[in-house]
Amino acid sequence: MNNSQSAEYQAGQAKAHAQEKAGQLKDQASSAAQSAQDSMQQAGQQMKEKAQDATEAVKNATGTNN
């Protein structure tokens, strides 16, 4: 293997390593985004439930329970 072939081989190895690392980072980012979305949905559901409870409490306190 001459110097040119060796440099091409090393460049190919570096490219493959960079692509693998980029794929790992993409997977991590996707996982983090999904986790954040799940957390936001859960927080939204909790807020909705608390608002419904507050509405019911007001209705019961004012006697406007329809």
mmCIF file of the N, C-alpha and C atoms, coordinates in Angstrom:
data_MODEL
# 
_entry.id   MODEL 
# 
loop_
_atom_site.group_PDB 
_atom_site.id 
_atom_site.type_symbol 
_atom_site.label_atom_id 
_atom_site.label_alt_id 
_atom_site.label_comp_id 
_atom_site.label_asym_id 
_atom_site.label_entity_id 
_atom_site.label_seq_id 
_atom_site.pdbx_PDB_ins_code 
_atom_site.Cartn_x 
_atom_site.Cartn_y 
_atom_site.Cartn_z 
_atom_site.occupancy 
_atom_site.B_iso_or_equiv 
_atom_site.pdbx_formal_charge 
_atom_site.auth_seq_id 
_atom_site.auth_comp_id 
_atom_site.auth_asym_id 
_atom_site.auth_atom_id 
_atom_site.pdbx_PDB_model_num 
ATOM 1   N N  . MET A 1 1  ? 0.864   -1.183 0.000  1.00 0.00 ? 1  MET A N  1 
ATOM 2   C CA . MET A 1 1  ? 0.000   0.000  0.000  1.00 0.00 ? 1  MET A CA 1 
ATOM 3   C C  . MET A 1 1  ? 0.900   1.233  0.000  1.00 0.00 ? 1  MET A C  1 
ATOM 4   N N  . ASN A 1 2  ? 0.673   2.127  -0.960 1.00 0.00 ? 2  ASN A N  1 
ATOM 5   C CA . ASN A 1 2  ? 1.494   3.331  -1.011 1.00 0.00 ? 2  ASN A CA 1 
ATOM 6   C C  . ASN A 1 2  ? 0.871   4.429  -0.144 1.00 0.00 ? 2  ASN A C  1 
ATOM 7   N N  . ASN A 1 3  ? 1.549   5.558  -0.063 1.00 0.00 ? 3  ASN A N  1 
ATOM 8   C CA . ASN A 1 3  ? 1.084   6.654  0.796  1.00 0.00 ? 3  ASN A CA 1 
ATOM 9   C C  . ASN A 1 3  ? -0.306  7.161  0.401  1.00 0.00 ? 3  ASN A C  1 
ATOM 10  N N  . SER A 1 4  ? -0.581  7.218  -0.895 1.00 0.00 ? 4  SER A N  1 
ATOM 11  C CA . SER A 1 4  ? -1.865  7.702  -1.375 1.00 0.00 ? 4  SER A CA 1 
ATOM 12  C C  . SER A 1 4  ? -2.982  6.756  -0.955 1.00 0.00 ? 4  SER A C  1 
ATOM 13  N N  . GLN A 1 5  ? -2.735  5.454  -1.106 1.00 0.00 ? 5  GLN A N  1 
ATOM 14  C CA . GLN A 1 5  ? -3.735  4.474  -0.705 1.00 0.00 ? 5  GLN A CA 1 
ATOM 15  C C  . GLN A 1 5  ? -3.951  4.493  0.806  1.00 0.00 ? 5  GLN A C  1 
ATOM 16  N N  . SER A 1 6  ? -2.877  4.659  1.538  1.00 0.00 ? 6  SER A N  1 
ATOM 17  C CA . SER A 1 6  ? -2.968  4.722  2.994  1.00 0.00 ? 6  SER A CA 1 
ATOM 18  C C  . SER A 1 6  ? -3.773  5.945  3.432  1.00 0.00 ? 6  SER A C  1 
ATOM 19  N N  . ALA A 1 7  ? -3.546  7.072  2.795  1.00 0.00 ? 7  ALA A N  1 
ATOM 20  C CA . ALA A 1 7  ? -4.280  8.287  3.134  1.00 0.00 ? 7  ALA A CA 1 
ATOM 21  C C  . ALA A 1 7  ? -5.760  8.119  2.800  1.00 0.00 ? 7  ALA A C  1 
ATOM 22  N N  . GLU A 1 8  ? -6.055  7.484  1.645  1.00 0.00 ? 8  GLU A N  1 
ATOM 23  C CA . GLU A 1 8  ? -7.448  7.247  1.276  1.00 0.00 ? 8  GLU A CA 1 
ATOM 24  C C  . GLU A 1 8  ? -8.127  6.319  2.278  1.00 0.00 ? 8  GLU A C  1 
ATOM 25  N N  . TYR A 1 9  ? -7.408  5.286  2.695  1.00 0.00 ? 9  TYR A N  1 
ATOM 26  C CA . TYR A 1 9  ? -7.952  4.350  3.669  1.00 0.00 ? 9  TYR A CA 1 
ATOM 27  C C  . TYR A 1 9  ? -8.255  5.064  4.978  1.00 0.00 ? 9  TYR A C  1 
ATOM 28  N N  . GLN A 1 10 ? -7.301  5.843  5.436  1.00 0.00 ? 10 GLN A N  1 
ATOM 29  C CA . GLN A 1 10 ? -7.493  6.570  6.702  1.00 0.00 ? 10 GLN A CA 1 
ATOM 30  C C  . GLN A 1 10 ? -8.644  7.577  6.588  1.00 0.00 ? 10 GLN A C  1 
ATOM 31  N N  . ALA A 1 11 ? -8.760  8.227  5.440  1.00 0.00 ? 11 ALA A N  1 
ATOM 32  C CA . ALA A 1 11 ? -9.861  9.167  5.233  1.00 0.00 ? 11 ALA A CA 1 
ATOM 33  C C  . ALA A 1 11 ? -11.203 8.427  5.251  1.00 0.00 ? 11 ALA A C  1 
ATOM 34  N N  . GLY A 1 12 ? -11.234 7.268  4.638  1.00 0.00 ? 12 GLY A N  1 
ATOM 35  C CA . GLY A 1 12 ? -12.452 6.465  4.644  1.00 0.00 ? 12 GLY A CA 1 
ATOM 36  C C  . GLY A 1 12 ? -12.827 6.026  6.051  1.00 0.00 ? 12 GLY A C  1 
ATOM 37  N N  . GLN A 1 13 ? -11.819 5.640  6.810  1.00 0.00 ? 13 GLN A N  1 
ATOM 38  C CA . GLN A 1 13 ? -12.062 5.243  8.205  1.00 0.00 ? 13 GLN A CA 1 
ATOM 39  C C  . GLN A 1 13 ? -12.595 6.423  9.022  1.00 0.00 ? 13 GLN A C  1 
ATOM 40  N N  . ALA A 1 14 ? -12.014 7.587  8.823  1.00 0.00 ? 14 ALA A N  1 
ATOM 41  C CA . ALA A 1 14 ? -12.444 8.786  9.543  1.00 0.00 ? 14 ALA A CA 1 
ATOM 42  C C  . ALA A 1 14 ? -13.874 9.161  9.158  1.00 0.00 ? 14 ALA A C  1 
ATOM 43  N N  . LYS A 1 15 ? -14.195 9.040  7.871  1.00 0.00 ? 15 LYS A N  1 
ATOM 44  C CA . LYS A 1 15 ? -15.547 9.354  7.407  1.00 0.00 ? 15 LYS A CA 1 
ATOM 45  C C  . LYS A 1 15 ? -16.551 8.394  8.024  1.00 0.00 ? 15 LYS A C  1 
ATOM 46  N N  . ALA A 1 16 ? -16.232 7.108  8.037  1.00 0.00 ? 16 ALA A N  1 
ATOM 47  C CA . ALA A 1 16 ? -17.136 6.108  8.611  1.00 0.00 ? 16 ALA A CA 1 
ATOM 48  C C  . ALA A 1 16 ? -17.351 6.371  10.097 1.00 0.00 ? 16 ALA A C  1 
ATOM 49  N N  . HIS A 1 17 ? -16.279 6.718  10.793 1.00 0.00 ? 17 HIS A N  1 
ATOM 50  C CA . HIS A 1 17 ? -16.382 7.008  12.222 1.00 0.00 ? 17 HIS A CA 1 
ATOM 51  C C  . HIS A 1 17 ? -17.253 8.246  12.450 1.00 0.00 ? 17 HIS A C  1 
ATOM 52  N N  . ALA A 1 18 ? -17.068 9.272  11.636 1.00 0.00 ? 18 ALA A N  1 
ATOM 53  C CA . ALA A 1 18 ? -17.856 10.498 11.766 1.00 0.00 ? 18 ALA A CA 1 
ATOM 54  C C  . ALA A 1 18 ? -19.335 10.232 11.482 1.00 0.00 ? 18 ALA A C  1 
ATOM 55  N N  . GLN A 1 19 ? -19.614 9.406  10.479 1.00 0.00 ? 19 GLN A N  1 
ATOM 56  C CA . GLN A 1 19 ? -21.008 9.075  10.164 1.00 0.00 ? 19 GLN A CA 1 
ATOM 57  C C  . GLN A 1 19 ? -21.654 8.290  11.304 1.00 0.00 ? 19 GLN A C  1 
ATOM 58  N N  . GLU A 1 20 ? -20.910 7.372  11.895 1.00 0.00 ? 20 GLU A N  1 
ATOM 59  C CA . GLU A 1 20 ? -21.431 6.589  13.015 1.00 0.00 ? 20 GLU A CA 1 
ATOM 60  C C  . GLU A 1 20 ? -21.726 7.504  14.204 1.00 0.00 ? 20 GLU A C  1 
ATOM 61  N N  . LYS A 1 21 ? -20.799 8.409  14.498 1.00 0.00 ? 21 LYS A N  1 
ATOM 62  C CA . LYS A 1 21 ? -20.981 9.347  15.605 1.00 0.00 ? 21 LYS A CA 1 
ATOM 63  C C  . LYS A 1 21 ? -22.182 10.263 15.338 1.00 0.00 ? 21 LYS A C  1 
ATOM 64  N N  . ALA A 1 22 ? -22.327 10.725 14.106 1.00 0.00 ? 22 ALA A N  1 
ATOM 65  C CA . ALA A 1 22 ? -23.460 11.586 13.757 1.00 0.00 ? 22 ALA A CA 1 
ATOM 66  C C  . ALA A 1 22 ? -24.771 10.835 13.946 1.00 0.00 ? 22 ALA A C  1 
ATOM 67  N N  . GLY A 1 23 ? -24.792 9.577  13.576 1.00 0.00 ? 23 GLY A N  1 
ATOM 68  C CA . GLY A 1 23 ? -25.987 8.763  13.769 1.00 0.00 ? 23 GLY A CA 1 
ATOM 69  C C  . GLY A 1 23 ? -26.321 8.605  15.238 1.00 0.00 ? 23 GLY A C  1 
ATOM 70  N N  . GLN A 1 24 ? -25.308 8.397  16.058 1.00 0.00 ? 24 GLN A N  1 
ATOM 71  C CA . GLN A 1 24 ? -25.529 8.267  17.500 1.00 0.00 ? 24 GLN A CA 1 
ATOM 72  C C  . GLN A 1 24 ? -26.078 9.572  18.079 1.00 0.00 ? 24 GLN A C  1 
ATOM 73  N N  . LEU A 1 25 ? -25.509 10.691 17.660 1.00 0.00 ? 25 LEU A N  1 
ATOM 74  C CA . LEU A 1 25 ? -25.968 11.988 18.149 1.00 0.00 ? 25 LEU A CA 1 
ATOM 75  C C  . LEU A 1 25 ? -27.399 12.267 17.708 1.00 0.00 ? 25 LEU A C  1 
ATOM 76  N N  . LYS A 1 26 ? -27.726 11.881 16.479 1.00 0.00 ? 26 LYS A N  1 
ATOM 77  C CA . LYS A 1 26 ? -29.093 12.056 15.976 1.00 0.00 ? 26 LYS A CA 1 
ATOM 78  C C  . LYS A 1 26 ? -30.067 11.226 16.808 1.00 0.00 ? 26 LYS A C  1 
ATOM 79  N N  . ASP A 1 27 ? -29.690 9.993  17.112 1.00 0.00 ? 27 ASP A N  1 
ATOM 80  C CA . ASP A 1 27 ? -30.545 9.126  17.930 1.00 0.00 ? 27 ASP A CA 1 
ATOM 81  C C  . ASP A 1 27 ? -30.744 9.717  19.326 1.00 0.00 ? 27 ASP A C  1 
ATOM 82  N N  . GLN A 1 28 ? -29.664 10.244 19.909 1.00 0.00 ? 28 GLN A N  1 
ATOM 83  C CA . GLN A 1 28 ? -29.757 10.843 21.239 1.00 0.00 ? 28 GLN A CA 1 
ATOM 84  C C  . GLN A 1 28 ? -30.668 12.066 21.217 1.00 0.00 ? 28 GLN A C  1 
ATOM 85  N N  . ALA A 1 29 ? -30.528 12.893 20.193 1.00 0.00 ? 29 ALA A N  1 
ATOM 86  C CA . ALA A 1 29 ? -31.361 14.092 20.075 1.00 0.00 ? 29 ALA A CA 1 
ATOM 87  C C  . ALA A 1 29 ? -32.821 13.709 19.892 1.00 0.00 ? 29 ALA A C  1 
ATOM 88  N N  . SER A 1 30 ? -33.071 12.694 19.085 1.00 0.00 ? 30 SER A N  1 
ATOM 89  C CA . SER A 1 30 ? -34.434 12.232 18.864 1.00 0.00 ? 30 SER A CA 1 
ATOM 90  C C  . SER A 1 30 ? -35.039 11.707 20.161 1.00 0.00 ? 30 SER A C  1 
ATOM 91  N N  . SER A 1 31 ? -34.270 10.961 20.904 1.00 0.00 ? 31 SER A N  1 
ATOM 92  C CA . SER A 1 31 ? -34.733 10.416 22.175 1.00 0.00 ? 31 SER A CA 1 
ATOM 93  C C  . SER A 1 31 ? -35.024 11.540 23.168 1.00 0.00 ? 31 SER A C  1 
ATOM 94  N N  . ALA A 1 32 ? -34.152 12.536 23.218 1.00 0.00 ? 32 ALA A N  1 
ATOM 95  C CA . ALA A 1 32 ? -34.363 13.671 24.120 1.00 0.00 ? 32 ALA A CA 1 
ATOM 96  C C  . ALA A 1 32 ? -35.612 14.451 23.727 1.00 0.00 ? 32 ALA A C  1 
ATOM 97  N N  . ALA A 1 33 ? -35.821 14.622 22.439 1.00 0.00 ? 33 ALA A N  1 
ATOM 98  C CA . ALA A 1 33 ? -37.008 15.346 21.967 1.00 0.00 ? 33 ALA A CA 1 
ATOM 99  C C  . ALA A 1 33 ? -38.277 14.579 22.318 1.00 0.00 ? 33 ALA A C  1 
ATOM 100 N N  . GLN A 1 34 ? -38.266 13.270 22.152 1.00 0.00 ? 34 GLN A N  1 
ATOM 101 C CA . GLN A 1 34 ? -39.437 12.456 22.492 1.00 0.00 ? 34 GLN A CA 1 
ATOM 102 C C  . GLN A 1 34 ? -39.716 12.524 23.982 1.00 0.00 ? 34 GLN A C  1 
ATOM 103 N N  . SER A 1 35 ? -38.659 12.467 24.777 1.00 0.00 ? 35 SER A N  1 
ATOM 104 C CA . SER A 1 35 ? -38.817 12.542 26.225 1.00 0.00 ? 35 SER A CA 1 
ATOM 105 C C  . SER A 1 35 ? -39.407 13.890 26.641 1.00 0.00 ? 35 SER A C  1 
ATOM 106 N N  . ALA A 1 36 ? -38.917 14.955 26.026 1.00 0.00 ? 36 ALA A N  1 
ATOM 107 C CA . ALA A 1 36 ? -39.445 16.293 26.326 1.00 0.00 ? 36 ALA A CA 1 
ATOM 108 C C  . ALA A 1 36 ? -40.910 16.396 25.924 1.00 0.00 ? 36 ALA A C  1 
ATOM 109 N N  . GLN A 1 37 ? -41.254 15.839 24.781 1.00 0.00 ? 37 GLN A N  1 
ATOM 110 C CA . GLN A 1 37 ? -42.644 15.868 24.324 1.00 0.00 ? 37 GLN A CA 1 
ATOM 111 C C  . GLN A 1 37 ? -43.539 15.099 25.305 1.00 0.00 ? 37 GLN A C  1 
ATOM 112 N N  . ASP A 1 38 ? -43.078 13.943 25.732 1.00 0.00 ? 38 ASP A N  1 
ATOM 113 C CA . ASP A 1 38 ? -43.853 13.145 26.686 1.00 0.00 ? 38 ASP A CA 1 
ATOM 114 C C  . ASP A 1 38 ? -44.053 13.912 27.993 1.00 0.00 ? 38 ASP A C  1 
ATOM 115 N N  . SER A 1 39 ? -42.997 14.568 28.460 1.00 0.00 ? 39 SER A N  1 
ATOM 116 C CA . SER A 1 39 ? -43.084 15.339 29.699 1.00 0.00 ? 39 SER A CA 1 
ATOM 117 C C  . SER A 1 39 ? -44.069 16.488 29.562 1.00 0.00 ? 39 SER A C  1 
ATOM 118 N N  . MET A 1 40 ? -44.035 17.163 28.428 1.00 0.00 ? 40 MET A N  1 
ATOM 119 C CA . MET A 1 40 ? -44.943 18.285 28.204 1.00 0.00 ? 40 MET A CA 1 
ATOM 120 C C  . MET A 1 40 ? -46.393 17.807 28.125 1.00 0.00 ? 40 MET A C  1 
ATOM 121 N N  . GLN A 1 41 ? -46.619 16.674 27.490 1.00 0.00 ? 41 GLN A N  1 
ATOM 122 C CA . GLN A 1 41 ? -47.975 16.132 27.410 1.00 0.00 ? 41 GLN A CA 1 
ATOM 123 C C  . GLN A 1 41 ? -48.488 15.765 28.797 1.00 0.00 ? 41 GLN A C  1 
ATOM 124 N N  . GLN A 1 42 ? -47.619 15.181 29.602 1.00 0.00 ? 42 GLN A N  1 
ATOM 125 C CA . GLN A 1 42 ? -48.015 14.803 30.958 1.00 0.00 ? 42 GLN A CA 1 
ATOM 126 C C  . GLN A 1 42 ? -48.316 16.060 31.783 1.00 0.00 ? 42 GLN A C  1 
ATOM 127 N N  . ALA A 1 43 ? -47.475 17.069 31.659 1.00 0.00 ? 43 ALA A N  1 
ATOM 128 C CA . ALA A 1 43 ? -47.704 18.316 32.396 1.00 0.00 ? 43 ALA A CA 1 
ATOM 129 C C  . ALA A 1 43 ? -49.008 18.972 31.939 1.00 0.00 ? 43 ALA A C  1 
ATOM 130 N N  . GLY A 1 44 ? -49.265 18.959 30.653 1.00 0.00 ? 44 GLY A N  1 
ATOM 131 C CA . GLY A 1 44 ? -50.504 19.525 30.127 1.00 0.00 ? 44 GLY A CA 1 
ATOM 132 C C  . GLY A 1 44 ? -51.721 18.791 30.646 1.00 0.00 ? 44 GLY A C  1 
ATOM 133 N N  . GLN A 1 45 ? -51.644 17.484 30.711 1.00 0.00 ? 45 GLN A N  1 
ATOM 134 C CA . GLN A 1 45 ? -52.759 16.689 31.230 1.00 0.00 ? 45 GLN A CA 1 
ATOM 135 C C  . GLN A 1 45 ? -53.001 17.017 32.696 1.00 0.00 ? 45 GLN A C  1 
ATOM 136 N N  . GLN A 1 46 ? -51.917 17.157 33.468 1.00 0.00 ? 46 GLN A N  1 
ATOM 137 C CA . GLN A 1 46 ? -52.064 17.494 34.884 1.00 0.00 ? 46 GLN A CA 1 
ATOM 138 C C  . GLN A 1 46 ? -52.704 18.875 35.050 1.00 0.00 ? 46 GLN A C  1 
ATOM 139 N N  . MET A 1 47 ? -52.283 19.831 34.224 1.00 0.00 ? 47 MET A N  1 
ATOM 140 C CA . MET A 1 47 ? -52.864 21.173 34.291 1.00 0.00 ? 47 MET A CA 1 
ATOM 141 C C  . MET A 1 47 ? -54.349 21.132 33.945 1.00 0.00 ? 47 MET A C  1 
ATOM 142 N N  . LYS A 1 48 ? -54.697 20.351 32.937 1.00 0.00 ? 48 LYS A N  1 
ATOM 143 C CA . LYS A 1 48 ? -56.095 20.218 32.535 1.00 0.00 ? 48 LYS A CA 1 
ATOM 144 C C  . LYS A 1 48 ? -56.931 19.646 33.678 1.00 0.00 ? 48 LYS A C  1 
ATOM 145 N N  . GLU A 1 49 ? -56.418 18.613 34.335 1.00 0.00 ? 49 GLU A N  1 
ATOM 146 C CA . GLU A 1 49 ? -57.133 17.994 35.442 1.00 0.00 ? 49 GLU A CA 1 
ATOM 147 C C  . GLU A 1 49 ? -57.299 18.973 36.604 1.00 0.00 ? 49 GLU A C  1 
ATOM 148 N N  . LYS A 1 50 ? -56.256 19.746 36.896 1.00 0.00 ? 50 LYS A N  1 
ATOM 149 C CA . LYS A 1 50 ? -56.349 20.724 37.983 1.00 0.00 ? 50 LYS A CA 1 
ATOM 150 C C  . LYS A 1 50 ? -57.359 21.818 37.642 1.00 0.00 ? 50 LYS A C  1 
ATOM 151 N N  . ALA A 1 51 ? -57.385 22.238 36.398 1.00 0.00 ? 51 ALA A N  1 
ATOM 152 C CA . ALA A 1 51 ? -58.355 23.256 35.980 1.00 0.00 ? 51 ALA A CA 1 
ATOM 153 C C  . ALA A 1 51 ? -59.775 22.723 36.102 1.00 0.00 ? 51 ALA A C  1 
ATOM 154 N N  . GLN A 1 52 ? -59.976 21.463 35.726 1.00 0.00 ? 52 GLN A N  1 
ATOM 155 C CA . GLN A 1 52 ? -61.300 20.853 35.858 1.00 0.00 ? 52 GLN A CA 1 
ATOM 156 C C  . GLN A 1 52 ? -61.705 20.751 37.324 1.00 0.00 ? 52 GLN A C  1 
ATOM 157 N N  . ASP A 1 53 ? -60.755 20.365 38.180 1.00 0.00 ? 53 ASP A N  1 
ATOM 158 C CA . ASP A 1 53 ? -61.038 20.287 39.622 1.00 0.00 ? 53 ASP A CA 1 
ATOM 159 C C  . ASP A 1 53 ? -61.389 21.659 40.167 1.00 0.00 ? 53 ASP A C  1 
ATOM 160 N N  . ALA A 1 54 ? -60.665 22.680 39.750 1.00 0.00 ? 54 ALA A N  1 
ATOM 161 C CA . ALA A 1 54 ? -60.936 24.041 40.216 1.00 0.00 ? 54 ALA A CA 1 
ATOM 162 C C  . ALA A 1 54 ? -62.309 24.502 39.744 1.00 0.00 ? 54 ALA A C  1 
ATOM 163 N N  . THR A 1 55 ? -62.652 24.187 38.523 1.00 0.00 ? 55 THR A N  1 
ATOM 164 C CA . THR A 1 55 ? -63.968 24.552 37.990 1.00 0.00 ? 55 THR A CA 1 
ATOM 165 C C  . THR A 1 55 ? -65.073 23.893 38.799 1.00 0.00 ? 55 THR A C  1 
ATOM 166 N N  . GLU A 1 56 ? -64.902 22.618 39.096 1.00 0.00 ? 56 GLU A N  1 
ATOM 167 C CA . GLU A 1 56 ? -65.889 21.897 39.903 1.00 0.00 ? 56 GLU A CA 1 
ATOM 168 C C  . GLU A 1 56 ? -65.991 22.498 41.302 1.00 0.00 ? 56 GLU A C  1 
ATOM 169 N N  . ALA A 1 57 ? -64.861 22.876 41.895 1.00 0.00 ? 57 ALA A N  1 
ATOM 170 C CA . ALA A 1 57 ? -64.871 23.463 43.229 1.00 0.00 ? 57 ALA A CA 1 
ATOM 171 C C  . ALA A 1 57 ? -65.636 24.785 43.232 1.00 0.00 ? 57 ALA A C  1 
ATOM 172 N N  . VAL A 1 58 ? -65.424 25.591 42.190 1.00 0.00 ? 58 VAL A N  1 
ATOM 173 C CA . VAL A 1 58 ? -66.137 26.862 42.078 1.00 0.00 ? 58 VAL A CA 1 
ATOM 174 C C  . VAL A 1 58 ? -67.629 26.616 41.910 1.00 0.00 ? 58 VAL A C  1 
ATOM 175 N N  . LYS A 1 59 ? -67.975 25.667 41.049 1.00 0.00 ? 59 LYS A N  1 
ATOM 176 C CA . LYS A 1 59 ? -69.388 25.343 40.843 1.00 0.00 ? 59 LYS A CA 1 
ATOM 177 C C  . LYS A 1 59 ? -70.036 24.903 42.149 1.00 0.00 ? 59 LYS A C  1 
ATOM 178 N N  . ASN A 1 60 ? -69.356 24.049 42.877 1.00 0.00 ? 60 ASN A N  1 
ATOM 179 C CA . ASN A 1 60 ? -69.902 23.556 44.144 1.00 0.00 ? 60 ASN A CA 1 
ATOM 180 C C  . ASN A 1 60 ? -70.012 24.671 45.173 1.00 0.00 ? 60 ASN A C  1 
ATOM 181 N N  . ALA A 1 61 ? -69.061 25.569 45.199 1.00 0.00 ? 61 ALA A N  1 
ATOM 182 C CA . ALA A 1 61 ? -69.055 26.650 46.174 1.00 0.00 ? 61 ALA A CA 1 
ATOM 183 C C  . ALA A 1 61 ? -70.143 27.688 45.877 1.00 0.00 ? 61 ALA A C  1 
ATOM 184 N N  . THR A 1 62 ? -70.438 27.862 44.603 1.00 0.00 ? 62 THR A N  1 
ATOM 185 C CA . THR A 1 62 ? -71.436 28.879 44.220 1.00 0.00 ? 62 THR A CA 1 
ATOM 186 C C  . THR A 1 62 ? -72.810 28.280 43.979 1.00 0.00 ? 62 THR A C  1 
ATOM 187 N N  . GLY A 1 63 ? -72.912 26.987 44.043 1.00 0.00 ? 63 GLY A N  1 
ATOM 188 C CA . GLY A 1 63 ? -74.191 26.339 43.852 1.00 0.00 ? 63 GLY A CA 1 
ATOM 189 C C  . GLY A 1 63 ? -74.681 26.349 42.419 1.00 0.00 ? 63 GLY A C  1 
ATOM 190 N N  . THR A 1 64 ? -73.774 26.457 41.461 1.00 0.00 ? 64 THR A N  1 
ATOM 191 C CA . THR A 1 64 ? -74.155 26.460 40.030 1.00 0.00 ? 64 THR A CA 1 
ATOM 192 C C  . THR A 1 64 ? -73.768 25.152 39.391 1.00 0.00 ? 64 THR A C  1 
ATOM 193 N N  . ASN A 1 65 ? -74.015 24.091 40.058 1.00 0.00 ? 65 ASN A N  1 
ATOM 194 C CA . ASN A 1 65 ? -73.657 22.759 39.548 1.00 0.00 ? 65 ASN A CA 1 
ATOM 195 C C  . ASN A 1 65 ? -74.731 22.287 38.576 1.00 0.00 ? 65 ASN A C  1 
ATOM 196 N N  . ASN A 1 66 ? -74.467 22.422 37.295 1.00 0.00 ? 66 ASN A N  1 
ATOM 197 C CA . ASN A 1 66 ? -75.434 22.032 36.270 1.00 0.00 ? 66 ASN A CA 1 
ATOM 198 C C  . ASN A 1 66 ? -75.129 20.664 35.745 1.00 0.00 ? 66 ASN A C  1 
# 
